Amino acid sequence: MTSNSKLTVAVLFGGRSGEHDVSLMSARSILTALDPARYNVIQVGITREGAWLTGENALAALEKNDTIGLRPVALFADPSHPGLYLIRQNGIEKLADVDVYFPVLHGTYGEDGTLQGLLEMADVAYVGSGVLGSSVGMDKIIFKDVLRAHGIPVVESVVVLRSEILNHLEETVRRAENVGVYPLFVKPANLGSSVGITKCRSRSDLAEGLMEAAQYDRRILIERGVPNPREIEVAVLGNDQPEASIPGEIIPGADFYSYDAKYILDSSQSIIPAAMSAEQCQTICDLAVKAYTAADCAGLARVDFLLDSQSGEIFLNEINTLPGFTKISMYPKLWEASNLPYATLVNRLIELAQERKSERDHTVRAYRRKP
């Protein structure tokens, strides 16, 4: 690319995930922020069935669930065939070379390392964490193990399998109750946007919550509730030298920060900056960066905490390596409050993707035996 030419950015959205609709909302905001004087933008919509489709209005087509006018497109894992290709009945045709891929895919097959594996094999620049950071961040169970190994505080939890829930529900409920007193939280191991999460106040709630979560994953996490929880979130940005934004607080409009509270209802509130002591703020920001580095994240992530308002205890709850980018999403709002406007943030993510690719290019891929 010459200094006078525009970057070609392929924005990927939709996907085979329970967070398909959230991805479309995020993509609309990002597409609006990409300056046409700076970027050539290619929209790539991925259907709920996993078909890759492109077109000038691919996002609108997926929003309307009417993709007839879109064209099938493919990215090959073979780096000797770079760029995107149109798939035709009589063969393939090169659509365009792409400088940076911008995944705006939340949840499975987008945020969990699977897509990142394809992008790595294709040897391209892309926004966000690599295979390891994405998969570790997506899996709530493994991520907690990583946090414990690094001395980062997390709440007590227990793991059960879908097969245990379906075949031995009563026994599984009793084992889950051993994690602590009610309320308990039941979560699918690999999903975001609070999809499949249930706050359980009784044994019957717990049984229902386990059955609900088992629809979305084969591994289920049960956590004890923090007695007086404040939900604190921090945005992290960067590659090898990440930085944390100022912390913000979510006041859920529902009983907890559920899917509806995040994306449907307009009753949740965000307080930026969060009201806390300077010491608490520093501790939370340091833990956010420490967790980001421990999981080998890159580009961006939102790190979520639970702060007990009575005891002052801080627990790291989870990390989101491709957080929501809707108009009400905390990640861009936290950076805007930290003097990094939305459009500048999007530009910075693209720069970080190129930086990460440049760093990867220094890796030797073949063993050269010394004479």
Summary of the structure (lengths in Angstrom):
residues: 371
radius of gyration: 21.2
end to end distance: 38.6
largest distance: 69.3
contacts: 1265
relative contact order: 0.13
helix: 33%
strand: 26%
